[in-house]
Amino acid sequence: MSKWQLQDAKARFSKLIRQARKQGAQEVTVRGKPAAVVLSVDDYRRLQKKRPHFVDFMRHSPLRGADIRIERNTSPVREIEL
């Protein structure tokens, strides 16, 4: 990710936008500290895309209903003196 100082980002806004579209996210700093990130609209939309909840994901798994036996190892990992 490229870094831009705020004054450079303001002065070269068109270039900042072009680089965000071609190279990905661009970080803008204020007094040397990260303040904002400029993204292309495609990257932004990809991040905003709805993802299913984990439970819904598992319900639609192709392994749903398969006879899988999972056994838990109950042996202690290490001995502890109390």
C-alpha positions in Angstrom: 0.0 0.0 0.0 1.4 3.4 -1.0 1.5 6.2 1.6 0.6 9.8 0.8 1.1 12.8 3.1 -2.2 14.8 3.2 -0.8 17.8 1.4 0.5 15.6 -1.4 -2.8 13.7 -1.6 -4.7 17.0 -1.9 -2.3 18.4 -4.5 -2.3 15.3 -6.6 -5.8 13.9 -6.0 -6.3 12.7 -9.6 -3.1 10.7 -9.4 -4.1 9.3 -6.0 -7.4 8.1 -7.5 -5.7 6.5 -10.5 -3.2 4.7 -8.3 -6.1 3.4 -6.1 -7.8 2.0 -9.2 -4.6 0.4 -10.6 -2.5 -0.5 -7.6 -5.0 -0.9 -4.8 -5.5 0.9 -1.5 -3.6 4.1 -0.9 -2.9 5.3 2.7 -3.1 9.0 3.6 -1.2 10.2 6.6 -1.5 13.3 8.8 1.6 14.3 10.6 3.1 10.9 9.8 0.2 8.9 11.3 -2.3 6.9 9.3 -5.5 8.9 8.8 -7.4 7.4 5.9 -7.4 4.9 3.1 -8.5 5.6 -0.5 -10.0 2.6 -2.3 -11.3 2.0 -5.8 -15.0 1.5 -6.0 -14.5 -2.1 -7.0 -12.5 -2.8 -3.8 -15.0 -1.0 -1.7 -17.9 -2.9 -3.1 -16.1 -6.2 -2.6 -15.6 -5.3 1.1 -19.2 -4.3 1.4 -20.5 -7.6 -0.1 -22.8 -9.5 2.3 -21.3 -12.7 3.6 -23.4 -15.5 5.1 -23.3 -16.0 8.9 -21.3 -19.0 10.0 -24.4 -21.0 11.0 -25.9 -20.5 7.5 -22.6 -21.5 5.9 -22.6 -24.7 7.9 -26.2 -25.5 7.2 -25.5 -25.3 3.4 -22.3 -27.4 3.6 -22.1 -30.4 1.2 -21.0 -32.4 4.3 -24.3 -31.8 6.1 -25.8 -35.1 7.1 -22.6 -37.1 6.4 -21.7 -39.6 9.1 -18.5 -38.0 10.4 -17.3 -39.1 13.8 -15.1 -36.6 15.7 -13.6 -37.8 18.9 -12.0 -35.5 21.3 -8.6 -36.4 22.8 -9.1 -36.1 26.6 -5.4 -36.7 27.5 -3.7 -33.8 29.3 -1.4 -31.8 27.2 1.1 -31.4 30.0 1.4 -32.1 33.7 0.7 -29.3 36.1 1.5 -29.3 39.8 -1.0 -27.4 41.9 
